[in-house]
Amino acid sequence: MNTSSCIAVSTMKPCCRIFISCRNSSMFGFPLPKCNHSVVRNLSKFHSKLNSSRQLHSCNNKILGFRCVIDPNRRPFCGSDSNWGQSRVFTSCSVDRGRYSLVIANVASDFRNHSTSIEAHVNEKGFERIYLQGALNVKPLVIERIERGPDLGKEEESRIEINGSNVNVDNLKDLNGEKALTHEREVSEIEKEAWKLLRSAVVNYCGNPVGTVAANDPADKQPLNYDQVFIRDFVPSALAFLLNGEGQIVKNFLLHTLQLQSWEKTVDCYSPGQGLMPASFKVRTVPLDGSNGEFEEILDPDFGESAIGRVAPVDSGLWWIILLRAYGKITGDYSLQERVDVQTGIRLILKLCLTDGFDMFPTLLVTDGSCMIDRRMGIHGHPLEIQTLFYSALRCSREMLTVNDGTKTLVAAINNRLSALSFHIREYYWVDMKKINEIYRYKTEEYSTDAINKFNIYPDQIPSWLVDWIPEEGGYLIGNLQPAHMDFRFFTLGNLWAIVSSLGTPKQNEGILNLIEAKWDDLVAHMPLKICYPALEYEEWRIITGSDPKNTPWSYHNGGSWPTLLWQFTLACIKMKRPELARKAIALAEKRLSLDQWPEYYDTQNGRFIGKQSRLFQTWTIAGFLTSKMLLENPEMASLLFWEEDYELLEICVCALSKTGRKKCSRSAARSHFLN
């Protein structure tokens, strides 16, 4: 007999954990026959009416209700690939009744092949159960593994009950011990103001915090999409909350954005990859069908179909993986990343990024505007920012993925890509005085596997400003590399994240900070930090940006100064044992940010003016400042967020697997350069 499983919400006061199995039932709008549900634990006032907390009870289908809350332009995505073990729950809640409605997009049938823990099973009689915790306050789908074995009693002894919730004593010891913030100091007035503003930007969904809006300017009459929660914008906010011991908002954010990942996204009858994360989402209140004056909240994601230029947010999934690792590192709660749905989300993102294409190189090929620089700025191709985030996400995934027969191939692909990507960026993106002189003497039109000028770069591409600008000591990673094209602009985020992730060699990482220090007046000046240098001007601006009025020279993404980059600069400085540079930059920002009402960005070559279209009370400006201050005060916490050099990656080279004897890379010749 075919049996379908579904999850429902009762209109009566429910039990704490309910599992409902409905035979031959339909989920969306059709009458449901009588069904059986197993009551795992009863905490309601009807406890006396139940004979036993584990008895089976018959219930009438009238008390069960399903609502399919679907945007008219989208539909729940139901994947057919069982190998990915996908499970998703989409939620909305009734505001007046406090009741949730659920849309079950797809529940994989092979839960026995997956586990929310990487630990070995106790015995073969262990089983898994899908349940809802507190049906009046529904959390995302939880898959609990209930073990039956000799050690079960020992585990129960280590748990205590606080306010009706089970808490693991060992976890409490970790959080209150090594993970706790030990540095106490007097908080300045500007920090108090920043915390107040950050908390006022928090967005709640069904009574729970799920993120922060991009900007919270009360004088802004046309917020556009600045009233939405952006994945990339929320990262500094998340770190500020985590460093302050407030992890629940970050956990909620990670789980809700994970649920949104499974929406099918369509633009002009075409759908992008399944693992794409939204750029942002908004909590909307809509009337409840068939009710009198009642409303419900829904999450409305934007995958780029509403964005300027209709560009998919490539960096969203990468930032999500990076934040997931940070949550585990800072809180010590690794159970989140071990969940089946979270593991599936990681694999979907990686599957999208590691898909084979026509590219000859390990870098990700993207369109213009697919990252923080989300407007036309000539970064299409293989921009440094995407490559550094990609590298970081791969390293995070290698740490977090549960290794089993189903993921061995994926883990091997991650290792190979990490090795190839690190070699490619270090060898071909790095420029200093010596390298620029080599390019200046390049021969062109070389046809050989041993060619030195592999990308056929013409020496005349070296811009005149670079010849006098590059210091004797130090260097940086260029912004982009394609056949016959090198983008010599300095992009701050990509270079800083190369330090944080150890994508650059130790010597290169040191050289990047040396260059920033030497060119402080250009890259920092009155307000840290330039998003890129130099700005596109005159005919170059007209051709590359399309005469974009928002990206005029030394404004917005075209050479504007962005205070949110402070936290990444601070993290890089702490890693390289140069905290004095971070303190100097923070001191500059601290003089102006509060007085200027926390702008999004600053204009002019020296960063003296508030941006002409800059939103005030920009959340990631506020959060970036707070995170920078806390990282400096707690460098041991900063060490949880960056990576050291992984020398094992230097030994991995897919070319070594070839038996043809044909030389395919110059890794051996460059190995000594890697280790410097």
N, C-alpha and C positions, 0 to 999 in steps of 0.2 A: 504494500500500500504506500502510495506517495504521501509523504508528510512534509508540509512546509512549516518553518518556524518563523514566528514574528514576535515583535515586542509591542505591547500596548500600554496605555495609561488608563487607569480606572478613574471614574468620576467620584467614586466613594473614597473615603480616606484610606490610603493604601498601606500596605506593609512596606517595611524598609527595603527589602529586596524581593523582587518578583520575577519569576521566569514563567512565561506563558507559551504553550505550544498549541497551535490551532491546526486541526487537520483539514486539508483541502479548502483552506480559507483564502480569500483574496484580501489584499491589504488596502486597497484604495476605493472606498465607497460602496463596496458590495456587502450584503448582509453576512454576518459571521455566525456560524453555528456555535453550539455550545462547546466550550473548551475547558481544558483542565489547566490549572496553574499550581505550581508547587510553591508553598510559602516557606521561604528559607528562614526568615526571622520576622517576628511580629512585634512592632513597637507602638502600635496604635492603641487607642482607648477601647477598641473592640477585642482586646486580647482575651477577655473572659468568654467570648462567644466561640473561640476556636478551641477545638479539642486538643490539638497538638500543633506546635510550630512547624512541623514537617508533614502534616496531613495534606491530602489532595482534596480540593473543593471544586464543586461544579459552579460555574458562574454563567449568568445570562449575558448574551452578547449585547444587550442594551447598555451595559455599564462600560463597554469597551468602545473607544472612539479613536479613529484615525483621521488626521487632517493632512492633506498634501499641500504644503505651502510652497508654491513654485512660482518664480518669476515667469511672466508670460513669454519671455524671450529665452528661457533656459529650461532644461529638464534634468532630473537626476540622472547621473551617469551610472550605468550598470555595466561594468566590465565583464567580459566573458573569459578572460584569461585567469584560470584558477591558480596558475603558478604563482601569481602575485599575492594570493590570499587576501584580497581586498575586502575590507569591511568598513562601512561608513554609516553614520547617523546624522541627519540634518535636523536641526531643532528650531522651533519657534515657540514663543510662550505667550499665553494670554495675560495681558497686563492686569485686568481687573480680577480675574480668577486666580492668577498665579499658577496656571496650569499649562503644561507643555503639550505641544502636538509634535508628532514625530513623522519623518519621512525616512523609511529604511531604503537606502539606495541599493545596497548590495551586501548581503552577508554571505561570506564564503562558506562552503559546506565542509571544508576540510580543516576545521579548527584543530583537530587532533594532530595535524602535521606541524602546527605552530605552537609557540609558547610565549607567554609574556615574560619569561625568565630564561636566562641562558644556563641556569643550573640544571643538573641532571634530575630526571624524574625519580620519585621515591620508589614506585613500583608500577606495574602495568595496570593496576586497578585505579590509578589516579584518573580523574576526569575533569573536563572543563565545563564551565557553566557561564552563559551570558545572562547578565542581569542588569537591572537599573537600580541605582542607589537613590533612595528617597524620591519617590515618583513625583512628589509635589515640587521638588527642586532638582530636576533631572540634570545629571552631568553627562558628558559625552559617553559613548558606548564603552563599557568596561568589560574586559574578558578576564574572568578570575579563574585561576587554576586551583582547584580544591584537591589537595593531596591526601591520600590515605596511606599512612605508613608509620613506622615506629618512632620517627622523629617529630611527628605532628604535635604531640603534647609539649615537647620542649619549645617548639616555636610559639605555642600559645602562652607559655609561661613568661616569655619575654615581651608580652604585650599587656598594656594596661588600658583601661577605659576612662576617657576624659570627656565629659559632657555627651555621653552616648556614643563616642567614636573610638575605634580601636587605634592606638598609637604604639608604634614600635619603640621600645625603650632604647634599643641600640642606636636607632636613627636619631633619637633625641640627644644622646650622648655626643654623636658626631656633630650635630648642628650646634650644640651648646659648647662644644669643645674646640676642636681645630677649626671648624668652619666659622665660628663666631668672630665678629669684629672685635679686636682687642684694643684698638687705639681709641681713646676717648679724648675729645678736645671740645673747646667752645665753638659752637657754630656761629659764623658771622651773620650779620643782618642780610647780606645779599643772598647767602645760602638759604636762610629762612624764607626769604621772598621767593627764591627759585623753587623750593619744595612746595610752597603754597600754590604757586602757579602750575607746577607739574601735577599736583593732585587735582587741581581744578580742571585739568585737561583730560582726566580719566573718563573713559566711555564705559557705561554699564550695559550689559545685555541680560535681560531676565534677572536683574538684581545682582549680577556678578560682574566685576571689572574684567574687561577683555582687551584693553589697549588704551592709547591716548590719541587724541585728534592731532592732526599735523600742526594746526595753529588755533589759538583761542583768543582772537582779537575781538573784543566786544564792539569796536567801532567799525568792523568790517561788514558792510552791508551785502557784499557779494562774495561769500567764502569759496565759491566754485567747489573744488574737491578738497579744500583745506580742512573741512569738517569731517573728513574720513580718517580711518586708522590705516596708515601705510605700514607695510612690513618693514621696509628699510628705515623709515623714520622712527619706528617704535624701538629699534635695537638699542640706542643709547638710553631711552626711557626704561627699557627692560633691565639694562645693566645697573642703572641707578637704583631701581627697586630691589634687584637681587643683592647688590652690595649693602643695601640698607636692611636686609633680612626679610624682605617682602616678596616672596616667590609666587604667591597664588595667582596674581594678575598675569605673570609670565606664563605659568602653566595653562591658565585659561586661554590666553592668546594663542599659544602653540597648538592647543587641541582644536580650537574653533577654526583657525586658518587651515588646519589639516583637513577638517571636514569640508571646507570650501574647495579644497583641491580637487574633489571628485565631481564638481559640477562640470557638465559638458559645456565648453565655451564655443560660441559660434559668432563669426563675423562674416557677413555676406556669404552665407552658406558654406563656410569653411571652418573647420575646428582644429585648433593647435593640439599639441601633445597632451596626453592624459595627465602627466605629472606636473603641469604648469600651476604655480601658485599665483594667487591674485596679487595685483599691485597694492590694492587697498580694499577695504570694505566699510560699509556704513550700516549702522543700526537704524532701521526704519520702523515707524509705528503705523500700522494699517488697521482698518476696521475689521473686526472679526465677523466672518460671514454668518448671517442668520442670527445676529445678536442685536440687542438694543443698547447702543452706546458703548459697547465693549471693544477693546483694541488688543492687538497682539504685536509683538516685536519680531522682526525678521532681520537676518543678515543679508545685505545686498552687496555681493562682491563685484569688483571691476578687474577683469583680466587683461585690460588694455583696449576693450571694445569701446570704452567711453573716453579713453585718454587722448590727449592731443597727438595726432599722428597715428593713432591706433597701433601702438607698438607694444608687443608683449614684454612684460617685466622679467627679463632673464635673471636679474639678480635676486628676485624675491625668494625663490626656492633655495638659492645659495645662502642668503642671510638667514633663512628659517633653520637650515641645518646648523649653521654656526651658532645661532642663539640656542638651539636645543642642546648642543654640547655645553655651552656656557651655563645653562640652567643646571645641568647635572653636576658640573664642576664646582659651582659656587654653593648650591644647596646640599649636595651630597645625595640627592634623590635621583638615582639612576633607574628607578623603576619606570619612569615615564618613557625613556628612550628604549626600554625593553618591551614595551607593549606591542602587540601584534599590529595594530593600526598605525602606530608610529613607525615601526620597522618597514611596513608597507609603503608609507609615505616617503621615507628616505629612498627606498628602492625605485619608486616611480620617478622621483626627481633625477636620480642617477641614470636611470634608463633613458630619460629624455636627453641628458647631457652626453651620455656615452654612445649614443646611436651612431652607427657608421654612416659616413657621408662621402663626399668627393674630396674633402680636405686632405692635403698631404702632410699637415702638421698637427700637433696635439692641442693647439689652442682652439678655443671655442669661437666659431664664426657667428657674429650677431649683426643686427642692423643698427643704424644710428638711433640714439635715444633709448636704449634698452637697459639703462642703469641709472645711477644718480644724475648723470647728465642726460636728461630725458627729452631734450630737444635737439634739433639738427645742429651738430657741432663738428662734423667730419670725423667721428670716431667709429664709423661702421668698419667692419672687418674683424680685427682681433685686438680690441682695446685692452690696455693693461689692467684697468679696473676689473673687468670681467674675468680675466685670467687669474688674478690674485685671489678673487673670491672663489673661483672655481677650484683652485688649488687648495684653499682653506677648507672648502666643503668636502673635498675628497679626503683630506686628512681627518676631518671630523668623522666622516662616514666610516673610515677604516677603523676608528676607535669604537664606534657605537654599534656597527652592524653585528648581529648575532651570526656567527660562522657555523654553517651546517651544510648539508649536501645541496640545499637549494641556493646558497649564497656563495659557494666556493668560487664559481666562475666569475661572479661579480667582484669579489674581493681581489681576485687575480687581475681583472681588468683595471681596477682602481690602482693597484700597485704599479702596473705597467704605465698607466696614464700619468701618475705622479712622477715617475722617473723621467718619462719623455718630456713632460711639461716643464719640470725644473731645469732640465738640460737646455731646452729650447729658449726659455726666458733668460737664463743666466748667460747663455752664449750669444744670443742674437739681439736681445733688447738692451743690454747694458752698454752705456757710453760714458767715457771719461776722456780726458785730453788725449791719451794714447790711442783709444779706439777711434776717436774722431779723425785723428791724423791718419790712421789706417784707411778709413773710409775715403778720406781726401785723396789717397793714392790708389784707390781701387781700379782694377781693370774691369772692363764691362764685356758683355756678350760672351761669357765663358760657358762653353758647352762641355761639361765633364762632371763626373761624380765627385771629383776632387777639387771642384771650384772653390775658391776662397770667397768670392762675391756671389754667394748662393742665391741671393734674391735680386741680383742684377741692379743694385742700387747705383744710381749715377751720382758722382761726387758733387755735381752742381746742386744737388738737393740740399746740401748742408746750408742752412740759413745763415745769413750774415750776422744776425744777433747772437747766434750760438758761439761763433768763433771768439768773440770777446767776453761772452758771459760765463762759459764753463771755467771753473776754478782749477788751479793746478792740483789741488788735493780734493778728492771727492768725485762723485759722478751720480748717475741716476739711470733708471729704466725708462726708455722712451715710451711714448703713448700708444704706438701702433706699429705693426710691421706687416707688409704685404708685398707681393712681387713688385719690384721697382718703386717701392714707396716706404719711407720711414717718416713717421710723425715725431719730430724732435721736441714737441712741447712737453713740459714737465707737468704731469698729472699727479696731484698730491695724494689722493686717496689710494691710487694703485701703488705708489712707491711706499707709502706708510704701511699698507697691508702686506706688501712684499716683505717688509721687516718683521711684522707681527707673525706672519705665517712661515718665516724662514724660506720663502721662495727664492730670495736672493742669498748669495753666499755670505758668510760672516763679514768678509772684507767689503762686499758690495753694500751690505746693510749699514756698515760703519760709514762708507763713502756717501750714502744718501743723507745721513744726518750731518756729515761734514759739509755737504753742499748746501743744505738748508741753513746751517749756521753761517756759512760764508756769504750766502745770498739772502740774509735775513731781511734786508730792506726791500727786497723784491717779493719774497714769498710770505712775509709776515707783516712788516711795516707797522701800521697803526692798529691793525686788527688781524689776528690769525684766522684762517690761513687761506692763501690763494687756492682756488679749486684747480686752476691750471695756469701755466705761465709759458709764454706771454699771451696776450689777447690777440684774436684775429682782428685786423684793421683794414680799412680802405677796401680795395678790390677783393682781397682775400676774404674779408668778412662778408661782402656781398655775394660772392660765389658759393662759399662753403656753407654759410648759415641761411642763404636765401633771403638776405636782408632782414633777418629776424629783429624786430624792434625791441624785444626783451633781452636779446643777447648782443646788445651793442658793446663796443670795446670797453673792457674793464667793468662789466656789469654782469650780474647773474652767473650763468655758466661760462661766460666768455671772459674769464679773468677776474670774476668777483671774489670777495673774501667771505668765507663761510665759517662762522664760529663753531658749528657742530663738529668740524674736523679736529677740534681740540682733543677729544677723548682718544681718538686714534693716534694722534701725535704723542699724547701723554703715554699711551701704552707702548708705542715704539721706543720712546725715550727711556722708559723704565727698563724695557728689555735690554737695551744697549748700554744700560748703566750711565745714562746721561739725563737724570731727572732735572738738572738745573735748566736745561733748555725748555722743558715743559713748564717749570715754574715761571720762567720769564714770559712765556706766551700766555699763560693763565693770568698773570699779573696785568698784562696789557688788556686782555679781554675784560677782566674784573672792573677796570676803571670805567668802562663804557656801557657794558651790556645792560645793566639795570637802568642807567640814565636814559639810554636809547630805547627802552622798553623791549629788549630781547629780540632784535630784528632777525629775519631769516638770513640775510646776507648784506654785505656792504659793497659800495661802488667806488670807483676811481682807482688809479694805479697804486695808491698808497692805502686804500681802504679807509678813507676819512669820512665818506658820506654814507648815510643809511641808503640802502638800495632803493632805486626809484619806484620799483614795484614790490618791494620787500614787505611781506606780512610781519606784523609785530606780534609779540608773545608767541614766537615760533617754538613749538614744543621741543624739537631736537636741538635747538640752540640752548634752551634751558637745561635739558637733560645732559647734553654734551658737557656743559660747564660743571654740573654736579658730579657726573661720572669722573671727570678729570680730577676734581678735588679729592674724591674718595680714593681713586687709584693711587694718587700721590701719598695719601695718608696711610694706605694699606698696600704697599708694594707686593706683599705676599699673596694678596688676592689677585693682583694684576698678573702674577706668574701663572695663574690658572687659565688665563685667557690667551696666552701666546704659545707658540710652538718653538722648540729648539731644533737645531739641525738634525735630520734623520739620515745618518750615514748609510743605512741599509739601502735607501733609495738610490744612492750613487752606484751601488753594485748591480742594480737591476737594469738590464738593457735588452730589449727584445731583439736587437741586432745580433746579439751573441747566440741566439737560437738558430740563426741561419747557417746552412752548411754550404752555401754557394761560394763563399770566399769573397763576395763582392762587398766592398766597403760602403757602408750606408750612413755612417755618422762619424763625427770627429771626437767622440766621447773620450777615447783613450788619451788623445793629445791634450784634451782640456781638463783631465781629471785633477792634475796638480792645481789648476786654477780654481776648481771647485773647493778644494780643501783649504785654501788660503783664507 
